[in-house]
């Protein structure tokens, strides 16, 4: 029986060592599980943040694409308007050219008319001066005739008095 006791004590010691080893292993596994759970939680949070960032970036991308499309449409509208304005400018330039030609023609007509008016005025002045000379000559003759008539009246009165 003493051997049995020794064997039993040995078995008990081995069982206690196994139990100690099992407890140590269990603690190690629990620590590993906690570490892995913490790592998993951190990675899940990181994945969540990354998913949130991806969603934000996708939303921004959509907004940028919409803004780009709107800008392209606006650019096309402005390009069409620019072409329309270029056409209007060409029409206005042609109109201005026509008006310039009309103004030049009117200026030439006006200068011609002014020249003719100056010529007529000079002719009228010459004629007026000539007729003024005629009027003065006629007035001189009239004065001479009046003087002569006056002398004739004096002579006639003198003759009547004698």
SULCOR-V50395 format. One record per residue. N is the residue number from 1. RES is the residue in three letters. SS is DSSP state (helix for helix, strand for strand, loop for the rest). PHI is phi in whole degrees, 0 to 359 (* if undefined). OMEGA is omega in radians with two decimals (* if undefined). Layout:
N & RES & SS & PHI & OMEGA
N & RES & SS & PHI & OMEGA
This chain:
1 & UNK & loop & * & 3.13
2 & UNK & helix & 295 & 3.10
3 & UNK & helix & 293 & -3.14
4 & UNK & helix & 297 & -3.13
5 & UNK & helix & 289 & 3.13
6 & UNK & helix & 295 & 3.14
7 & UNK & helix & 293 & -3.14
8 & UNK & helix & 291 & 3.12
9 & UNK & helix & 295 & 3.12
10 & UNK & helix & 298 & 3.14
11 & UNK & helix & 298 & -3.14
12 & UNK & helix & 294 & 3.13
13 & UNK & helix & 298 & 3.12
14 & UNK & helix & 298 & 3.14
15 & UNK & helix & 296 & 3.13
16 & UNK & helix & 293 & 3.09
17 & UNK & helix & 298 & 3.10
18 & UNK & helix & 299 & -3.13
19 & UNK & helix & 296 & 3.11
20 & UNK & helix & 299 & 3.12
21 & UNK & helix & 297 & 3.11
22 & UNK & helix & 297 & -3.14
23 & UNK & helix & 296 & 3.14
24 & UNK & helix & 296 & 3.12
25 & UNK & helix & 298 & -3.14
26 & UNK & helix & 298 & 3.13
27 & UNK & helix & 295 & 3.11
28 & UNK & helix & 298 & 3.12
29 & UNK & helix & 296 & 3.12
30 & UNK & helix & 297 & 3.10
31 & UNK & helix & 296 & 3.11
32 & UNK & helix & 299 & 3.13
33 & UNK & helix & 298 & 3.14
34 & UNK & helix & 297 & 3.13
35 & UNK & helix & 297 & 3.13
36 & UNK & helix & 295 & 3.10
37 & UNK & helix & 296 & 3.12
38 & UNK & helix & 296 & 3.10
39 & UNK & helix & 299 & 3.14
40 & UNK & helix & 297 & 3.13
41 & UNK & helix & 297 & 3.13
42 & UNK & helix & 297 & 3.13
43 & UNK & helix & 292 & 3.09
44 & UNK & helix & 295 & 3.10
45 & UNK & helix & 295 & 3.12
46 & UNK & helix & 296 & 3.09
47 & UNK & helix & 298 & 3.13
48 & UNK & helix & 297 & 3.12
49 & UNK & helix & 297 & 3.14
50 & UNK & helix & 296 & 3.10
51 & UNK & helix & 297 & 3.11
52 & UNK & helix & 297 & 3.11
53 & UNK & helix & 296 & 3.12
54 & UNK & helix & 298 & 3.12
55 & UNK & helix & 298 & 3.12
56 & UNK & helix & 297 & 3.14
57 & UNK & helix & 295 & 3.11
58 & UNK & helix & 295 & 3.11
59 & UNK & helix & 296 & 3.11
60 & UNK & helix & 297 & 3.12
61 & UNK & helix & 299 & 3.12
62 & UNK & helix & 298 & 3.13
63 & UNK & helix & 296 & 3.13
64 & UNK & helix & 296 & 3.12
65 & UNK & helix & 295 & 3.11
66 & UNK & helix & 296 & 3.12
67 & UNK & helix & 295 & 3.11
68 & UNK & helix & 296 & 3.13
69 & UNK & helix & 300 & 3.13
70 & UNK & helix & 296 & 3.11
71 & UNK & helix & 296 & 3.12
72 & UNK & helix & 297 & 3.11
73 & UNK & helix & 297 & 3.14
74 & UNK & helix & 296 & 3.11
75 & UNK & helix & 298 & 3.12
76 & UNK & helix & 295 & 3.11
77 & UNK & helix & 298 & -3.14
78 & UNK & helix & 295 & 3.11
79 & UNK & helix & 296 & 3.10
80 & UNK & helix & 298 & -3.14
81 & UNK & helix & 297 & 3.11
82 & UNK & helix & 298 & 3.11
83 & UNK & helix & 295 & 3.10
84 & UNK & helix & 298 & -3.13
85 & UNK & helix & 294 & 3.10
86 & UNK & helix & 297 & 3.08
87 & UNK & helix & 297 & 3.13
88 & UNK & helix & 297 & 3.13
89 & UNK & helix & 297 & 3.12
90 & UNK & helix & 299 & 3.12
91 & UNK & helix & 298 & -3.13
92 & UNK & helix & 295 & 3.11
93 & UNK & helix & 297 & 3.12
94 & UNK & helix & 298 & 3.12
95 & UNK & helix & 297 & 3.13
96 & UNK & helix & 297 & 3.11
97 & UNK & helix & 299 & 3.11
98 & UNK & helix & 297 & -3.13
99 & UNK & helix & 296 & 3.10
100 & UNK & helix & 299 & 3.12
101 & UNK & helix & 297 & 3.12
102 & UNK & helix & 297 & 3.14
103 & UNK & helix & 296 & 3.13
104 & UNK & helix & 298 & 3.13
105 & UNK & helix & 296 & 3.14
106 & UNK & helix & 295 & 3.12
107 & UNK & helix & 298 & 3.13
108 & UNK & helix & 298 & 3.10
109 & UNK & helix & 299 & -3.13
110 & UNK & helix & 297 & 3.11
111 & UNK & helix & 296 & 3.12
112 & UNK & helix & 297 & -3.14
113 & UNK & helix & 295 & 3.13
114 & UNK & helix & 295 & 3.11
115 & UNK & helix & 299 & 3.11
116 & UNK & helix & 298 & -3.14
117 & UNK & helix & 295 & 3.11
118 & UNK & helix & 297 & 3.13
119 & UNK & helix & 299 & 3.13
120 & UNK & helix & 295 & -3.13
121 & UNK & helix & 296 & 3.13
122 & UNK & helix & 296 & 3.09
123 & UNK & helix & 298 & -3.13
124 & UNK & helix & 296 & 3.12
125 & UNK & helix & 295 & 3.12
126 & UNK & helix & 298 & 3.14
127 & UNK & helix & 295 & 3.14
128 & UNK & helix & 294 & 3.11
129 & UNK & helix & 297 & 3.14
130 & UNK & helix & 295 & 3.14
131 & UNK & helix & 290 & 3.06
132 & UNK & helix & 296 & 3.09
133 & UNK & helix & 296 & 3.13
134 & UNK & helix & 296 & -3.14
135 & UNK & helix & 297 & -3.13
136 & UNK & helix & 296 & 3.12
137 & UNK & helix & 296 & 3.12
138 & UNK & helix & 294 & 3.12
139 & UNK & helix & 295 & 3.11
140 & UNK & helix & 298 & 3.11
141 & UNK & helix & 298 & 3.14
142 & UNK & helix & 297 & 3.13
143 & UNK & helix & 299 & 3.14
144 & UNK & helix & 297 & -3.14
145 & UNK & helix & 293 & 3.13
146 & UNK & helix & 296 & 3.12
147 & UNK & helix & 297 & -3.14
148 & UNK & helix & 298 & 3.13
149 & UNK & helix & 295 & 3.13
150 & UNK & helix & 298 & 3.13
151 & UNK & helix & 295 & 3.13
152 & UNK & helix & 296 & 3.13
153 & UNK & helix & 295 & 3.14
154 & UNK & helix & 296 & 3.14
155 & UNK & helix & 296 & -3.13
156 & UNK & helix & 297 & 3.13
157 & UNK & helix & 293 & 3.12
158 & UNK & helix & 294 & -3.13
159 & UNK & helix & 294 & -3.12
160 & UNK & helix & 294 & -3.10
161 & UNK & helix & 287 & -3.10
162 & UNK & loop & 281 & *
